[in-house]
Every structure is written in C-alpha cells, then in structure tokens.
Amino acid sequence: MKRVAVTGMGVVAPCGNSPDEFFANLVAGRSGIGVLPQVSPRLTTRIAAAASFDPSTHFPAPRLRMLDRVSQLALVATKQALQNAALELSDDERATTGVFLGTGMGGASTTDDGYSTLYQESSDRIKPYTVLMAMNNAAASWIGIEHRLSGPNLTFSTACSSSAVAVGEAWLRIRSGAAPVMLAGGAEAPLTLGTLKAWEALKTLATEDTRDPAASCKPFSLDRSGLVLGEGAAVLVLEEWERAMRRGATVYGEIAGYGLSTDGAHITRPTVDGQARAMQLALDSAAVPADAIAYINAHGTATLQNDAVETAAIRRVFGTHADRVPVSSSKSMHGHLLGAAGAVELVATLLAARSGTIPPTLNLRIPDPECDLDYVPNVARREQDIELAMTNSFAFGGTNAVLICRRA
C-alpha cells in the first residue's frame, strides 16, 4: 500500500480565504458567524457564517452566468490548492488524476432562484443553464474541465460527511496505486431563503445570542441550542508519497487512516455504535492504537443530541485516553458547512498538527455533565506534540466518516 501526502490546500470559508488566514483566525478565536447582511422578513433566523467572497474578482461576467456560487467557491479553492502545491502534471498523469468532491445541496442558489422565478414571479422563463448550474456534480465537473483532468470525476453526497468521504475515497485510490494524484474536498453554498427556511422547519438551528450574535454556536456547552449554517469550500491535493518526495514538494501532512460506517438506524438521530465504528475503522486502517491520537477535531455541531452522542462514542473508542486527548469543534467559529465541513475541518486538523496549536471550542461557558471531555474551551492550546490527529464527520442519513492525519 502506498502512502498519501497532502501537498496542497485551498480554502474559502467564513474565517478566511486561504489556509493560513483561516487557521490564524481559528487560533485567535475570531468567529466568522454573524448577522446575515440581507435578512428576509420571512426568516426567523438572522445568523449564519457567510464567506467574505466576491466572485466578480475571480470570474468574468459571462462565466459567472454559468456558475452557481457553490461552483465558484470550489473553483477558487482548487486554484489555491494547485498553486499551493506547485503541481505540474504530464499528459499521462492528467489522464489518471481525478476529482472527488463532496456537497450536500449542490447548486442551492440556482434552485432557489428558479423556483422564485417560476412561482413567486409567475414567469415561465427560467435561466437556460439552470440544470447545469444546479446539478450536484457541476462543481467537480468544472474543476475537471478547467484543469484538463480526465481521471475519475465523482461527486459524493452524504449530507454533512460528504467531503470527508470524498477525501477518504481519494486516499483509497492513491493508496491502491490507481492514481498518483487526486484533488479532493468539498463545497457548499446553502445560505438561500429556501434552504434556511427548510432548516428552520427542522428546528435544528441555533437560537441567536442577542448579546453577541457571533457567539450563537456553542458546541458541548450546556446552553447550546443548535447549529449555525455556513458556506465555503476546501480542496486538497493528495499525492503519492514517493512522487511528492521526488519533486521536492512541501508536505503539509499525511492522510494515514479512513473509517466509514453507517448508523442504519434513523435518518436524523445519530448512534454511538455507528460513530464509534467509524473511529475504530480509521484507527485500524492507520494501524495505530487509540492512545496515539493527540487531538480530535470533533464533528461538534452544537445540537443537544449530537454533541452528547459524539462524546459517548469517543469514550467508547478511546477508553481512559478519552480523558487525556484534547477535543475541539471549530464549527463554533465557522459554522456548519454541511457537505464542505469535513474537508474544511481536515485543513484545520492538518494545520493543528503541523503547528502544534489546537484551535479552541469557542463559547463553551457552562459545562454539560453529558459532555465531559477536554474540549479546549475558548482559548487555543499551543506547543502541543501532535503527531497523529483525527477529524470526525457525521451526517443526517447516518453516514459517518473519520480521517486520521499524520504530521509530516
């Protein structure tokens, strides 16, 4: 089996538009959550985690007319990642290099606009590119087209674990020798009226903190009230280790393990069994014991049930080491990016291992007896020896994906 290096990363997210800016803001506890700039009177919620992203600075107007925001975010993150990797591919390598991308909702803005035009404005004229912009595989397809990559191009849609699955499956492809290089990650742009109303109906969104809207997401705290939706993208360049060494690439870390399981129990309620199984499978594939993990980037959505279940699952897998391993949820700052969350949080985990600094769980003010781990509350923890770190991604529908990375 071949080793897999991460040689490039790109991020466009609520806390920053590059990996370095993103991670620096996490470490500093600067939240990307706030009041939406344009709040519809039809919405109950006013808060979200929006990316500071102006597509007109990246794409000419004719191109923008064919790209949903989710594709815009994905393409910019990919361009960053490739530049970051200083990657040059031969024609033969382009034929085997693929794109594995995760998204939960695809072109949500285009879908929303189309329904608004059809039903609210009673118009029979829909944008001619609506299907091509809204389809879930549009972002991955555009990446392949723009960079002339003719290897496998797959879109994974497993709700909140989509991009973690995409990275894990790309890791398996390189590990088996099927490809020397893969682009993997995820993108999501769900901050539309229709999507926000649908999440309101599900009653999982956080209650706004009226004193400080940025503090509305409170993972693992007794006063947590739900998740905050966010938008963004992260793409990573995964490369066969020996190839990366031969070309003298900068290696940001190694993907060492991947675990994938399904609860098979309920469409929204997570299970300890399913989450614990994914973590154990990741440890097994990395061939490392639980007590070798020095940091866990938690799924940590700040919903009452999820945080308690994840805590119990970590305790089941890690035993007495669960009391010693630091756990934190960066969603407290960048919100829940749904299908993009796994890839964005993998970037945070890789940089935590590389720098020896663990981002905090912001807004954890009141201990919860059911959430009794070391959650690195409110202030980053520095000068840590993090050789191996784990990041968890769990989803509606019950698909659990766990990645383990090793410091380079």
PyMOL commands that set and color helices and strands:
alter all, ss='L'
color gray80, all
select helices_A, chain A and resi 19-28+55-57+61-64+69-85+91-94+108-120+130-134+138-146+159-175+193-202+213-215+241-246+272-286+290-292+304-323+331-334+338-355
alter helices_A, ss='H'
color red, helices_A
select strands_A, chain A and resi 4-12+34-35+47-48+98-102+153-156+181-188+232-240+253-262+295-297+327-328+388-394+399-406
alter strands_A, ss='S'
color yellow, strands_A
deselect
rebuild
show_as cartoon
